[in-house]
Amino acid sequence: MKSRIYRNPVGVSRFTGLLLILPFIIGAILFIIYPFVCSFIVGLKDGSGDLGFDNYKNIMSDSNYRQTAAVTFKYTAFLVPLKLAVSLLVALLLNCELKGIGIFRTAFYIPSILGSNLAVIIMWQYLFTSNGLVNQLLGVIGIAPVGWYGDPDKAIFIIVLLRLWEFGSTMVIFLAALRDIPNELYYAAKVDGCGSIKAFFHITLPQLKNIIFINLVLQTIAAMQEFNAPYMITGGGPLGSTRTIGMYIYDEMFRYGDEGTANAVSWLLFTLIGAVVILLYRFTEKLRRD
């Protein structure tokens, strides 16, 4: 079999390809690489402008930073498993061909589009006030009103519930993966006498293991960068119980004007996210291969 020889078209320079991707290269340098490097350099500058790791030492010894890191990990640990479970459950319910099912799929996806806009925040604040709808419903079943905004142990769940409500994007990914599972597998399992529950654990979950990992990583990264919801709903209170690392960076940069500390914390957050993703990859590697 003769090998195919590539011939350059007449009038086309060998640098044409490079010229076509040049806008992307320039954009990447100006808007990704340059800010990335500048942020690292600024993070090394202390108050006197000298370069060093004093900012990082001060941050690690700051009790406020340790508290925000603990809040961020706590928030992530609560939100991500719940969001994956709810998203998968709803995706399973919507993975059927019924009349008007597209309306339900759209309705469940809409909260993800709304995000933490002002209308949603006002609604959420009203729901959890002392006389809000949640406490009114609790009163109907005989449970005393809960001080959601005044209790440090409960305030974080307001943010978790808001983000849990916005499960649409994760649900869509699961739904697309479910629709790619061959129906022949379920038919064969049914012939062998396998019920719905066994089929879920022996067919559905194994087929979704890579998609579950992708959603796990994406949602973990998003949760560890959380800023909007706690900033707009609780302001980080009470007693810093909902103050995340993202809010710490914002305060250092825009409230105290400390660019060095803000950029240093940003790099610490970047490092933490990278470490968590690597750990997730290592811990789930065997499960994804089996």
C-alpha positions as a printed Julia matrix, in Angstrom:
290×3 Matrix{Float64}:
   0.0     0.0    0.0
   1.47    3.32  -1.08
   1.95    5.94   1.59
   0.1     9.18   1.04
   2.37   12.17   0.51
   1.08   15.52   1.76
   1.5    18.29  -0.76
   1.17   21.88   0.27
  -1.56   23.6   -1.8
  -0.32   26.22  -4.23
  -0.14   29.67  -2.64
  -0.6    28.4    0.95
   2.25   29.15   3.32
   3.42   26.66   5.91
   2.76   29.39   8.48
  -0.93   29.67   7.58
  -1.97   27.35  10.39
   0.06   29.33  12.9
  -1.5    32.53  11.62
  -5.01   31.13  12.07
  -4.43   30.18  15.71
  -2.49   33.38  16.46
  -5.56   35.19  17.91
  -6.05   32.35  20.39
  -2.36   32.38  21.35
  -2.4    36.15  21.9
  -5.62   35.92  23.91
  -4.22   33.1   26.06
  -1.05   35.08  26.77
  -2.85   38.35  27.57
  -5.83   37.03  29.51
  -4.61   33.76  31.05
  -0.83   33.4   31.3
   0.01   37.06  32.02
  -2.59   37.48  34.83
  -1.56   34.08  36.2
   2.09   35.09  36.5
   1.29   38.58  37.78
  -0.97   37.15  40.47
   1.82   34.9   41.72
   4.32   37.78  41.8
   1.9    40.12  43.59
   1.23   37.35  46.12
   4.93   37.37  47.0
   5.02   41.12  47.75
   4.63   42.23  51.33
   3.54   45.66  52.56
   6.96   47.17  51.83
   7.07   45.75  48.3
   9.76   43.13  49.02
   9.4    39.68  47.47
   9.16   36.68  49.75
   6.81   34.23  51.39
   5.81   36.43  54.32
   2.24   36.67  53.04
   1.91   32.9   53.02
   3.37   32.6   56.51
   0.97   35.25  57.84
  -1.98   33.58  56.17
  -1.23   30.15  57.59
  -0.96   31.64  61.09
  -4.21   33.61  60.7
  -7.07   32.01  62.63
  -9.61   33.73  60.34
  -8.14   31.98  57.31
  -8.16   28.61  59.05
 -11.8    29.16  59.94
 -12.74   30.06  56.36
 -10.86   26.99  55.08
 -12.76   24.79  57.54
 -16.07   26.36  56.48
 -15.22   25.83  52.81
 -14.39   22.15  53.32
 -17.49   21.64  55.47
 -19.68   23.3   52.86
 -18.14   21.19  50.08
 -18.47   17.96  52.07
 -22.19   18.58  52.66
 -23.13   19.96  49.25
 -21.36   17.79  46.7
 -22.64   14.31  47.74
 -26.18   15.66  48.22
 -26.14   17.41  44.85
 -24.87   14.32  43.03
 -27.46   12.1   44.7
 -30.39   14.44  44.0
 -29.23   15.08  40.42
 -28.93   11.37  39.67
 -32.31   10.6   41.26
 -34.1    13.29  39.25
 -32.27   12.24  36.07
 -33.51    8.67  36.6
 -37.07    9.94  37.0
 -36.82   12.08  33.87
 -35.2     9.35  31.79
 -38.47    8.11  30.39
 -40.51    8.77  27.29
 -43.76   10.25  28.57
 -45.97   12.89  27.05
 -44.82   16.33  28.19
 -41.63   15.05  29.86
 -39.69   17.86  28.16
 -41.63   20.4   30.24
 -40.47   18.76  33.46
 -36.87   18.58  32.23
 -36.96   22.3   31.47
 -38.57   23.13  34.81
 -35.89   21.27  36.77
 -33.13   22.96  34.76
 -34.39   26.54  35.17
 -32.98   27.09  38.73
 -29.45   26.53  37.35
 -30.01   29.38  34.89
 -31.31   31.74  37.57
 -28.27   31.28  39.81
 -27.76   33.67  42.73
 -29.51   36.67  41.21
 -31.2    39.29  43.37
 -34.74   37.9   43.04
 -33.62   34.42  44.11
 -31.64   35.83  47.05
 -34.63   37.87  48.29
 -36.86   34.81  48.01
 -34.33   32.64  49.85
 -33.88   35.21  52.63
 -37.65   35.33  53.14
 -37.95   31.54  53.26
 -35.6    31.24  56.25
 -36.49   34.29  58.34
 -38.03   33.76  61.79
 -41.54   34.13  60.28
 -40.59   32.73  56.89
 -42.26   29.95  54.96
 -39.89   27.23  56.24
 -40.61   27.98  59.9
 -44.32   28.25  59.14
 -44.28   24.76  57.63
 -42.31   23.47  60.63
 -44.95   24.98  62.91
 -47.69   23.1   61.09
 -46.1    19.76  62.03
 -45.43   20.89  65.59
 -41.73   21.8   65.36
 -40.54   24.99  67.04
 -39.22   27.77  64.73
 -35.51   27.53  63.94
 -33.21   30.55  64.05
 -31.52   29.82  60.75
 -29.58   33.09  60.55
 -28.61   33.24  64.23
 -27.3    29.7   64.73
 -23.74   29.08  63.45
 -24.48   25.35  63.13
 -27.52   25.86  60.89
 -26.67   28.92  58.78
 -24.41   26.95  56.44
 -27.36   24.73  55.46
 -29.17   27.73  53.98
 -26.36   28.07  51.44
 -26.22   24.31  50.88
 -29.96   24.17  50.16
 -29.74   27.05  47.7
 -26.99   25.37  45.7
 -28.74   22.01  46.01
 -31.82   23.61  44.44
 -29.62   24.55  41.46
 -28.86   20.97  40.43
 -30.01   21.33  36.82
 -26.64   21.33  35.06
 -25.47   18.2   36.9
 -28.83   16.54  36.19
 -28.52   17.24  32.46
 -25.1    15.55  32.34
 -26.48   12.49  34.14
 -29.55   12.43  31.9
 -27.42   12.48  28.74
 -25.3     9.63  30.1
 -28.38    7.59  31.07
 -29.79    7.89  27.56
 -26.52    6.5   26.16
 -26.78    3.26  28.14
 -27.85    0.48  25.72
 -31.37   -0.78  26.43
 -30.21   -4.28  25.53
 -28.43   -4.5   28.88
 -31.69   -3.92  30.75
 -33.6    -6.33  28.5
 -31.02   -9.06  29.14
 -31.09   -8.41  32.88
 -34.89   -8.57  32.91
 -34.83  -11.9   31.09
 -32.43  -13.22  33.76
 -34.87  -12.16  36.47
 -33.0    -9.05  37.59
 -35.22   -6.45  39.27
 -35.04   -2.68  38.98
 -32.91   -2.22  42.1
 -30.36   -4.84  41.06
 -30.29   -3.39  37.55
 -29.52    0.03  39.01
 -26.55   -1.23  41.03
 -25.21   -3.71  38.48
 -25.88   -1.86  35.22
 -26.69    1.82  35.71
 -24.07    2.76  38.29
 -21.19    0.89  36.57
 -22.11    2.55  33.26
 -22.16    5.98  34.95
 -18.97    5.71  37.0
 -16.92    8.01  34.75
 -19.74   10.56  34.53
 -20.13   10.46  38.32
 -16.43   11.2   38.64
 -16.64   14.12  36.2
 -19.59   15.63  38.06
 -17.82   15.01  41.37
 -14.76   16.96  40.22
 -16.75   19.8   38.63
 -19.01   20.27  41.65
 -16.09   20.07  44.1
 -14.21   22.79  42.2
 -17.33   24.99  42.09
 -18.1    24.47  45.8
 -14.57   25.32  46.93
 -14.77   28.6   44.99
 -18.14   29.57  46.49
 -18.63   33.3   47.02
 -21.94   34.72  45.74
 -24.44   32.81  47.86
 -22.9    33.31  51.33
 -21.92   36.89  50.53
 -25.43   37.87  49.44
 -27.51   35.79  51.88
 -25.62   35.73  55.19
 -22.66   38.03  54.61
 -20.44   35.36  56.13
 -22.26   35.31  59.47
 -23.12   34.45  62.09
 -19.67   34.48  63.71
 -18.01   33.66  60.39
 -19.84   30.31  60.12
 -20.59   30.87  56.41
 -17.48   32.83  55.46
 -15.71   30.94  52.69
 -12.2    31.35  51.27
 -13.71   33.29  48.37
 -15.11   35.83  50.82
 -11.75   36.01  52.6
 -10.07   36.89  49.29
 -12.72   39.53  48.56
 -12.33   41.15  51.99
  -8.53   41.26  51.79
  -8.62   42.78  48.3
 -11.53   45.22  48.37
 -12.16   45.9   52.07
  -8.6    46.07  53.37
  -6.77   46.81  50.11
  -4.14   44.1   50.71
  -3.36   42.89  47.2
  -0.48   40.7   48.29
  -2.51   38.7   50.8
  -5.5    38.42  48.45
  -3.37   36.99  45.64
  -1.52   34.69  48.0
  -4.81   33.28  49.3
  -5.95   32.82  45.71
  -2.89   30.7   45.03
  -3.47   28.72  48.2
  -7.04   28.07  47.07
  -5.76   27.02  43.65
  -3.33   24.62  45.34
  -6.03   23.22  47.63
  -8.38   22.59  44.71
  -5.61   20.89  42.75
  -4.72   18.68  45.73
  -8.36   17.7   46.32
  -8.87   16.83  42.64
  -5.72   14.67  42.64
  -6.9    12.88  45.79
 -10.32   12.27  44.24
  -8.65   10.88  41.15
  -6.43    8.57  43.2
  -9.19    7.33  45.5
 -11.62    6.62  42.65
  -9.12    5.27  40.13
  -9.66    1.62  41.02
 -13.45    2.0   41.07
 -13.45    3.62  37.63
 -11.26    0.89  36.16
 -13.23   -2.07  37.53
